Amino acid sequence: MLGRIIDKTTTTEFKISLEQPARKLDYIKIEHKEQGMILAQILEIEKNKEQTIAICTVLGFRDKNKILKSLRTPLEPNSEVYKADENLIKTVLGLEHAPNSAFIGTLDGYDNIKVYLDLNKLITKHCSILAKSGSGKSYASSVLLEELLLRNIPIVVIDPHGEYQSLKFPNTEGKEKLLKFNLKPNSFLNKIQEFSSDTSINPGCLPLKLPNNGLTASELLHLLPTNLSSNQQGILYSALKHMKHIDFDNLIFQLEQEESSAKFTLINIIEYVRSLELFSDEPTLPKDLVKSSKASIINLRGTPPEVQEVIVYKLARDLFMERKKNNIPPFFLVVEEAQNFSPERNFGEAKSSVILRQIASEGRKFGLGLCIISQRSARVDKNVLSQCSTQIILKITNPNDLKTISSSLEGINSQTEKEVQSLSIGTAMVVGVVDLPLFVNIRPRLTKHGGEAISILQENSIEEDVYNKNNEALLPIIKPKLSLQDIKVLNPGKEIKTKLIPASLLVTDSCSILLNLNNGEIVTNLEEGNGFSLQSLALSPLSPQQKAVLNLALTLKKFKASDIFSKAKIQFSELYDTIHALHQKGYIKRMNEHYEISETMDKILNIKEVSFTGKIDYTNVTYDEMLEKNFEPEDSLKELKNYLNIKEKKDCNLVIYEIK
């Protein structure tokens, strides 16, 4: 027995005098004279010199139809109170594992009671994840995405800071924690496709392009990353009426013909939009983003905020329209930093506000689930928040944010509001799983966490002499997939040295290539820092005629001279001499009666296969040896520029671990 009920009781509250130790938020059970065993919870504990008193709330009981019921008559004073057993807690709270449910964690204080989210409810009735910065909202959202990916549910993630690319990599550092839940590290590399509007900042991403086909004047007006005056709007409509197809070069030309001086500001705006290279005749289509078993991450890191709004508006609108027409499968749309894309109206209006409000209110009818994630709930549109039936709330301390949560979400009272302020990192109050708020310890991630704050300092022990430390610097580095700790575990007792290799990351239109500047190789083995030499790609320069014939040959791969004669538009003797020259220079090879693309040329054409998809980190790294730079990027670029449009190069250092 835990204690007895004292003082007066109501149908919702009572107090007990504790005779055994108990903790805040413990679940307890009491025999009710009419309803049998009921479940209650300790909300607060008070202690004086004479006794310890627990203030409790009645949670209710399940009737024969398994419906959660409240009491209609109060509990009897002096009734005996006991700690609730796990079966009663599961039954009353409705925590039994059901099909199509996602395991997100365990009930706080009860490690054996797992908490599951109903995925059907989640996708059709929306979800919000709210927390102050650093409280684990990105971690909790990634756990949810892992569960969705395991069930092959299509996902589109609006990722302003590039946090979610870590879903590609397994959580090797959390093996022991995962084992406690009978889980193991997992990688969703084959299920993740990442898009970016700026691939120079986000190498390894597929280019994100918006369609300029079918744009109406009113939609173009909404897509411009600024608000136009009525005079400027009139000039824009006047220029557009002469155009059947929107082309920014042609639009600028039409604007230049206008007589009003207001045209100059408008021309600058259009030129800025054109310079973004965001709109294209070959856009990223909705069917490219929403694919069965895939998650499409829209990485907007480095994209200006006003452009981010335009991208989110256009993508969300096009995806919603395609879902309405049933042209793409049902999917889950995740919007990080939602206060920027759907702000409360007294904080302004974003380009994407209207469409997100529409998805929140109508998306469930069409199988479009919405997840809103924010660290400032007071700044998120209340109409959007109120449409979220499932809420995952981590630690929040800002009074305005707390007030918003209390007024917008069901099941929140002053007591649970206090609990939200004191939640530990990784513990969430989940509303919507059952009829009552639950406090849940979020399970460990299967994948590597990517939302932690950047630290430029290594963790040093107090005894370490930082004044006499050698070979340490804050450098741009690329880390191998296995950490130093992983290497030590795999090679116990062996000496391990850290080496830095000078490198350069070459960003092209379609891929990123990591170049080892010590040996001049394109890196394909990140752990050892080697690959194949650029010299193996060296081919003699071509004349314009030879280039034209080579381009024709590339369309066929396997050909005879007669196959391309009609398209070459040169004499057959010249064509024969040109093909012979291409063979001598190593671009093609002769195979009996036909020609084929050479191994070297094939390697050049498939250079995307060695594309580097990682990132550069600035880290205070300690190393044993830094190798010399024997090659300059400019020298290497001479070879690559023949085949690739290199937009940018980033100097960095590749970390490798040498085992002695």
WOJOLIN-V399607 format. One record per residue. N is the residue number from 0. RES is the residue in three letters. OMEGA is omega in whole degrees, -180 to 180 (999 if undefined). D_LAST is the distance of its C-alpha to the last C-alpha in Angstrom with 2 decimals. Layout:
n->{N:N}
res->{RES:RES}
omega->{OMEGA:OMEGA}
d_last->{D_LAST:D_LAST}
This chain:
n->{0:1:2:3:4:5:6:7:8:9:10:11:12:13:14:15:16:17:18:19:20:21:22:23:24:25:26:27:28:29:30:31:32:33:34:35:36:37:38:39:40:41:42:43:44:45:46:47:48:49:50:51:52:53:54:55:56:57:58:59:60:61:62:63:64:65:66:67:68:69:70:71:72:73:74:75:76:77:78:79:80:81:82:83:84:85:86:87:88:89:90:91:92:93:94:95:96:97:98:99:100:101:102:103:104:105:106:107:108:109:110:111:112:113:114:115:116:117:118:119:120:121:122:123:124:125:126:127:128:129:130:131:132:133:134:135:136:137:138:139:140:141:142:143:144:145:146:147:148:149:150:151:152:153:154:155:156:157:158:159:160:161:162:163:164:165:166:167:168:169:170:171:172:173:174:175:176:177:178:179:180:181:182:183:184:185:186:187:188:189:190:191:192:193:194:195:196:197:198:199:200:201:202:203:204:205:206:207:208:209:210:211:212:213:214:215:216:217:218:219:220:221:222:223:224:225:226:227:228:229:230:231:232:233:234:235:236:237:238:239:240:241:242:243:244:245:246:247:248:249:250:251:252:253:254:255:256:257:258:259:260:261:262:263:264:265:266:267:268:269:270:271:272:273:274:275:276:277:278:279:280:281:282:283:284:285:286:287:288:289:290:291:292:293:294:295:296:297:298:299:300:301:302:303:304:305:306:307:308:309:310:311:312:313:314:315:316:317:318:319:320:321:322:323:324:325:326:327:328:329:330:331:332:333:334:335:336:337:338:339:340:341:342:343:344:345:346:347:348:349:350:351:352:353:354:355:356:357:358:359:360:361:362:363:364:365:366:367:368:369:370:371:372:373:374:375:376:377:378:379:380:381:382:383:384:385:386:387:388:389:390:391:392:393:394:395:396:397:398:399:400:401:402:403:404:405:406:407:408:409:410:411:412:413:414:415:416:417:418:419:420:421:422:423:424:425:426:427:428:429:430:431:432:433:434:435:436:437:438:439:440:441:442:443:444:445:446:447:448:449:450:451:452:453:454:455:456:457:458:459:460:461:462:463:464:465:466:467:468:469:470:471:472:473:474:475:476:477:478:479:480:481:482:483:484:485:486:487:488:489:490:491:492:493:494:495:496:497:498:499:500:501:502:503:504:505:506:507:508:509:510:511:512:513:514:515:516:517:518:519:520:521:522:523:524:525:526:527:528:529:530:531:532:533:534:535:536:537:538:539:540:541:542:543:544:545:546:547:548:549:550:551:552:553:554:555:556:557:558:559:560:561:562:563:564:565:566:567:568:569:570:571:572:573:574:575:576:577:578:579:580:581:582:583:584:585:586:587:588:589:590:591:592:593:594:595:596:597:598:599:600:601:602:603:604:605:606:607:608:609:610:611:612:613:614:615:616:617:618:619:620:621:622:623:624:625:626:627:628:629:630:631:632:633:634:635:636:637:638:639:640:641:642:643:644:645:646:647:648:649:650:651:652:653:654:655:656:657:658:659}
res->{MET:LEU:GLY:ARG:ILE:ILE:ASP:LYS:THR:THR:THR:THR:GLU:PHE:LYS:ILE:SER:LEU:GLU:GLN:PRO:ALA:ARG:LYS:LEU:ASP:TYR:ILE:LYS:ILE:GLU:HIS:LYS:GLU:GLN:GLY:MET:ILE:LEU:ALA:GLN:ILE:LEU:GLU:ILE:GLU:LYS:ASN:LYS:GLU:GLN:THR:ILE:ALA:ILE:CYS:THR:VAL:LEU:GLY:PHE:ARG:ASP:LYS:ASN:LYS:ILE:LEU:LYS:SER:LEU:ARG:THR:PRO:LEU:GLU:PRO:ASN:SER:GLU:VAL:TYR:LYS:ALA:ASP:GLU:ASN:LEU:ILE:LYS:THR:VAL:LEU:GLY:LEU:GLU:HIS:ALA:PRO:ASN:SER:ALA:PHE:ILE:GLY:THR:LEU:ASP:GLY:TYR:ASP:ASN:ILE:LYS:VAL:TYR:LEU:ASP:LEU:ASN:LYS:LEU:ILE:THR:LYS:HIS:CYS:SER:ILE:LEU:ALA:LYS:SER:GLY:SER:GLY:LYS:SER:TYR:ALA:SER:SER:VAL:LEU:LEU:GLU:GLU:LEU:LEU:LEU:ARG:ASN:ILE:PRO:ILE:VAL:VAL:ILE:ASP:PRO:HIS:GLY:GLU:TYR:GLN:SER:LEU:LYS:PHE:PRO:ASN:THR:GLU:GLY:LYS:GLU:LYS:LEU:LEU:LYS:PHE:ASN:LEU:LYS:PRO:ASN:SER:PHE:LEU:ASN:LYS:ILE:GLN:GLU:PHE:SER:SER:ASP:THR:SER:ILE:ASN:PRO:GLY:CYS:LEU:PRO:LEU:LYS:LEU:PRO:ASN:ASN:GLY:LEU:THR:ALA:SER:GLU:LEU:LEU:HIS:LEU:LEU:PRO:THR:ASN:LEU:SER:SER:ASN:GLN:GLN:GLY:ILE:LEU:TYR:SER:ALA:LEU:LYS:HIS:MET:LYS:HIS:ILE:ASP:PHE:ASP:ASN:LEU:ILE:PHE:GLN:LEU:GLU:GLN:GLU:GLU:SER:SER:ALA:LYS:PHE:THR:LEU:ILE:ASN:ILE:ILE:GLU:TYR:VAL:ARG:SER:LEU:GLU:LEU:PHE:SER:ASP:GLU:PRO:THR:LEU:PRO:LYS:ASP:LEU:VAL:LYS:SER:SER:LYS:ALA:SER:ILE:ILE:ASN:LEU:ARG:GLY:THR:PRO:PRO:GLU:VAL:GLN:GLU:VAL:ILE:VAL:TYR:LYS:LEU:ALA:ARG:ASP:LEU:PHE:MET:GLU:ARG:LYS:LYS:ASN:ASN:ILE:PRO:PRO:PHE:PHE:LEU:VAL:VAL:GLU:GLU:ALA:GLN:ASN:PHE:SER:PRO:GLU:ARG:ASN:PHE:GLY:GLU:ALA:LYS:SER:SER:VAL:ILE:LEU:ARG:GLN:ILE:ALA:SER:GLU:GLY:ARG:LYS:PHE:GLY:LEU:GLY:LEU:CYS:ILE:ILE:SER:GLN:ARG:SER:ALA:ARG:VAL:ASP:LYS:ASN:VAL:LEU:SER:GLN:CYS:SER:THR:GLN:ILE:ILE:LEU:LYS:ILE:THR:ASN:PRO:ASN:ASP:LEU:LYS:THR:ILE:SER:SER:SER:LEU:GLU:GLY:ILE:ASN:SER:GLN:THR:GLU:LYS:GLU:VAL:GLN:SER:LEU:SER:ILE:GLY:THR:ALA:MET:VAL:VAL:GLY:VAL:VAL:ASP:LEU:PRO:LEU:PHE:VAL:ASN:ILE:ARG:PRO:ARG:LEU:THR:LYS:HIS:GLY:GLY:GLU:ALA:ILE:SER:ILE:LEU:GLN:GLU:ASN:SER:ILE:GLU:GLU:ASP:VAL:TYR:ASN:LYS:ASN:ASN:GLU:ALA:LEU:LEU:PRO:ILE:ILE:LYS:PRO:LYS:LEU:SER:LEU:GLN:ASP:ILE:LYS:VAL:LEU:ASN:PRO:GLY:LYS:GLU:ILE:LYS:THR:LYS:LEU:ILE:PRO:ALA:SER:LEU:LEU:VAL:THR:ASP:SER:CYS:SER:ILE:LEU:LEU:ASN:LEU:ASN:ASN:GLY:GLU:ILE:VAL:THR:ASN:LEU:GLU:GLU:GLY:ASN:GLY:PHE:SER:LEU:GLN:SER:LEU:ALA:LEU:SER:PRO:LEU:SER:PRO:GLN:GLN:LYS:ALA:VAL:LEU:ASN:LEU:ALA:LEU:THR:LEU:LYS:LYS:PHE:LYS:ALA:SER:ASP:ILE:PHE:SER:LYS:ALA:LYS:ILE:GLN:PHE:SER:GLU:LEU:TYR:ASP:THR:ILE:HIS:ALA:LEU:HIS:GLN:LYS:GLY:TYR:ILE:LYS:ARG:MET:ASN:GLU:HIS:TYR:GLU:ILE:SER:GLU:THR:MET:ASP:LYS:ILE:LEU:ASN:ILE:LYS:GLU:VAL:SER:PHE:THR:GLY:LYS:ILE:ASP:TYR:THR:ASN:VAL:THR:TYR:ASP:GLU:MET:LEU:GLU:LYS:ASN:PHE:GLU:PRO:GLU:ASP:SER:LEU:LYS:GLU:LEU:LYS:ASN:TYR:LEU:ASN:ILE:LYS:GLU:LYS:LYS:ASP:CYS:ASN:LEU:VAL:ILE:TYR:GLU:ILE:LYS}
omega->{-179:-178:-180:178:179:177:-178:179:173:179:-177:-174:174:178:175:173:-174:175:178:180:177:-179:174:180:172:175:-177:179:-179:177:177:-172:-178:-170:-178:-175:178:-178:177:-178:178:-180:-178:179:178:-177:172:-176:-173:-175:175:-176:177:176:-170:175:180:177:175:-177:176:178:-176:177:179:177:180:-177:174:178:175:174:-176:175:-179:173:-180:176:179:-179:-178:172:-178:176:-174:-179:179:179:180:-176:-176:-179:179:-175:177:-179:180:176:178:177:-175:179:-178:-180:-179:178:-177:-179:-178:-173:-178:-180:-178:180:-178:173:176:-175:177:178:-178:-175:-176:-176:171:-173:173:175:-172:180:172:-178:177:-178:174:-179:179:178:-180:-180:179:175:179:179:177:180:178:180:178:-180:173:178:179:-177:169:-176:171:-170:-175:-173:179:-177:-167:178:-180:175:179:-168:-178:179:-177:-179:-178:-177:-175:179:-180:-179:179:180:-176:178:177:180:-178:176:177:-177:-177:-179:-177:168:-173:179:177:176:180:-177:176:177:-178:-178:-180:178:171:-180:178:-179:177:-177:171:175:175:178:174:179:-179:180:176:178:180:-177:179:-174:177:178:-178:173:180:178:179:177:179:179:-180:179:180:180:-175:-176:179:-173:175:-179:-176:175:-171:176:180:180:178:178:180:179:-180:180:180:-176:-176:178:179:-177:-173:176:-180:178:178:179:-179:178:177:179:179:-178:180:-177:-176:-178:-174:172:177:-172:170:-173:176:-180:175:-176:-177:-180:178:177:-176:170:177:180:177:-175:-177:-180:180:179:-180:-177:-178:177:176:179:-180:-179:-178:178:-174:-180:-178:-179:-178:180:179:180:179:177:177:-179:-179:179:177:-178:173:-177:-176:-179:-179:-179:175:-179:-173:179:178:-174:177:-175:171:-167:179:175:179:-179:177:177:-175:-174:-173:-176:178:174:-179:178:180:-176:-174:-173:-177:-180:-174:179:176:179:-177:174:-179:-179:-177:173:178:-176:180:-178:179:-180:-178:179:178:-180:-176:180:-178:-178:178:180:174:-173:176:-172:177:-179:-179:-177:-180:178:178:179:178:-180:-179:-176:-174:-171:180:175:-180:176:-176:-179:179:176:177:-179:-180:-179:-175:179:175:-180:179:176:-176:168:-176:-180:177:175:174:-176:-176:175:179:175:-169:171:-177:-179:177:177:172:-177:-179:180:-178:-175:-179:179:-180:177:-180:179:173:177:-178:176:-178:-176:-174:-179:-177:-177:-178:-178:179:174:174:-180:173:-171:170:-175:170:-177:173:-178:177:179:178:179:177:-180:-180:179:-179:-177:-177:176:-178:178:-179:180:179:179:175:179:176:-175:176:178:-177:-177:179:178:-171:-178:176:-177:179:-175:176:-177:175:-179:177:-178:169:-172:172:177:-175:-177:-177:176:-179:-178:176:-173:174:-179:179:178:-175:176:-178:179:-177:172:178:-180:179:177:-180:180:178:179:176:-180:-179:179:-177:-176:180:-170:168:-180:-179:-178:-176:-177:-176:-178:-176:178:174:179:-177:179:177:179:-180:179:-179:178:178:179:178:177:-179:-178:173:-180:179:178:-178:179:-178:-174:180:179:175:176:-178:179:-180:-180:178:178:178:-178:-177:-177:177:-179:178:-180:178:-176:-180:-179:178:176:172:-173:174:-169:174:-176:178:-178:173:-178:-178:174:-179:-179:173:-180:-178:179:-179:-177:-180:179:-173:-177:177:-173:-174:174:-177:-175:-173:172:-177:178:-179:178:179:180:172:180:-179:-178:-179:999}
d_last->{62.31:60.76:64.06:67.47:68.89:70.95:73.36:74.51:72.62:72.70:71.59:68.37:67.59:67.97:66.71:65.62:65.56:62.21:62.23:58.55:55.44:54.88:52.83:53.82:53.66:53.83:55.93:59.01:61.85:65.58:68.46:71.01:74.56:74.94:71.51:69.67:66.11:64.97:61.61:61.27:58.57:58.28:58.30:58.53:58.85:61.21:61.53:64.32:65.38:67.17:65.17:62.33:63.54:61.64:62.96:62.54:63.22:64.50:62.36:64.79:64.95:64.85:68.21:68.94:68.05:64.62:65.67:64.53:67.67:68.57:70.99:74.65:75.64:73.79:72.10:74.18:73.68:72.45:70.61:67.57:64.16:61.04:57.41:57.17:55.39:52.82:55.22:57.91:55.53:54.29:57.87:59.50:56.74:56.39:52.65:52.72:50.16:52.06:51.20:49.76:48.46:45.22:43.29:42.59:42.09:43.79:46.98:46.29:46.61:46.66:43.21:44.76:47.08:45.53:47.13:47.64:49.09:51.65:50.24:53.69:55.06:52.09:52.48:56.29:56.89:54.07:51.61:50.71:47.63:48.50:46.58:45.98:42.91:39.72:41.36:39.54:41.91:39.31:37.28:40.47:41.48:38.14:38.58:42.00:40.74:38.17:41.11:43.15:40.43:40.01:43.74:43.63:45.93:45.96:44.94:45.35:43.61:44.83:41.70:42.55:39.15:36.65:35.59:35.90:33.40:30.87:32.82:30.71:27.49:26.94:26.80:23.47:23.60:27.03:26.46:27.83:30.87:31.66:31.61:34.50:36.57:35.49:33.76:30.32:28.54:30.16:30.00:33.22:31.73:34.29:37.11:36.57:38.10:37.99:40.73:41.17:44.01:41.58:38.58:37.54:36.80:35.54:33.58:33.11:36.54:39.50:42.35:45.10:48.58:51.96:55.01:57.76:59.97:62.79:62.40:65.75:66.98:66.79:63.21:62.12:63.83:61.79:58.53:58.93:56.68:59.72:63.27:66.04:69.53:72.50:73.34:69.85:69.98:73.31:71.96:68.96:71.27:73.56:70.74:69.39:72.77:72.63:69.26:68.80:65.02:63.05:61.22:60.05:60.96:64.41:64.77:64.15:66.71:69.23:68.68:69.29:72.74:73.72:76.05:74.96:72.82:70.80:69.11:66.77:64.80:64.66:63.42:60.59:59.59:59.67:57.67:55.01:54.85:54.67:51.80:49.72:49.74:50.02:53.02:52.92:55.05:52.03:51.09:48.66:51.02:51.42:50.55:47.20:46.44:47.86:46.37:46.28:42.99:41.66:41.11:41.86:40.42:42.49:40.04:42.33:39.82:41.14:44.53:47.54:49.25:52.54:50.86:48.98:52.43:53.73:50.80:51.11:54.89:54.83:52.09:53.64:57.11:56.20:54.20:57.08:59.65:57.71:57.28:61.04:61.71:59.30:57.39:54.01:52.94:53.18:50.18:48.85:48.85:46.62:47.52:45.16:46.71:50.09:52.00:51.37:52.64:55.39:56.55:59.48:62.53:63.22:59.76:60.62:60.35:57.33:57.77:56.13:58.24:61.05:59.00:56.75:59.93:61.32:58.24:58.30:61.95:62.16:58.67:58.98:61.95:59.79:56.55:54.72:52.88:52.03:49.44:50.00:47.18:47.96:47.22:50.85:53.18:56.24:55.61:55.36:58.53:60.32:61.74:58.26:56.98:60.08:59.45:56.16:56.93:53.45:51.99:48.59:48.97:46.21:46.70:49.40:51.03:53.04:56.75:57.68:54.92:55.99:59.59:58.76:56.96:59.88:62.45:60.66:59.17:61.02:60.39:59.30:61.36:61.22:59.30:56.53:56.46:55.59:52.83:51.22:50.94:49.00:46.66:43.04:40.28:39.82:43.28:46.00:49.73:50.47:54.05:55.42:53.59:56.60:59.71:58.09:55.16:52.05:49.16:45.93:42.30:40.50:37.95:34.22:33.40:31.90:30.45:28.55:30.90:31.68:34.58:33.01:33.82:31.42:29.66:28.54:27.18:24.12:24.99:24.74:25.64:28.84:27.27:24.82:26.02:26.42:28.32:25.51:22.72:21.01:19.52:21.34:23.94:26.01:25.07:25.91:22.77:22.05:19.72:17.84:19.51:16.90:16.71:13.91:15.63:15.62:11.87:11.65:14.47:13.12:9.81:11.38:10.02:6.28:5.19:6.10:7.71:11.10:12.61:16.32:17.94:21.71:23.69:27.26:28.82:31.93:34.61:37.29:40.39:38.76:34.98:32.05:29.46:26.10:25.57:22.37:23.86:21.00:21.46:24.78:23.88:25.32:22.50:22.79:19.22:18.65:15.13:13.94:16.90:18.54:21.80:24.68:26.17:29.34:30.72:31.04:33.59:35.58:39.20:42.31:44.60:47.64:51.29:53.01:54.69:51.47:49.84:52.85:52.72:48.96:49.56:52.21:49.89:47.18:49.71:50.22:46.82:48.78:52.05:54.72:56.45:59.54:57.66:57.18:60.23:62.52:60.03:58.93:62.44:62.22:63.87:62.38:61.85:59.89:57.87:57.09:56.00:53.81:52.09:51.58:49.97:47.60:46.62:46.09:43.92:41.63:42.83:44.46:44.43:47.42:47.68:50.91:53.69:51.71:48.90:45.76:43.19:40.42:36.76:35.93:38.74:37.80:34.27:35.95:38.36:35.67:33.31:33.98:31.79:28.67:30.12:27.80:29.17:27.06:27.99:27.10:26.70:27.33:24.85:24.08:20.31:17.92:15.19:12.86:13.96:16.95:17.34:20.82:23.62:24.80:27.24:30.02:31.00:34.56:33.71:31.96:34.85:37.25:35.93:35.69:39.06:40.81:39.93:39.07:40.89:38.19:39.58:36.87:33.47:31.21:28.55:25.35:21.58:19.11:16.19:12.92:9.69:6.43:3.81:0.00}
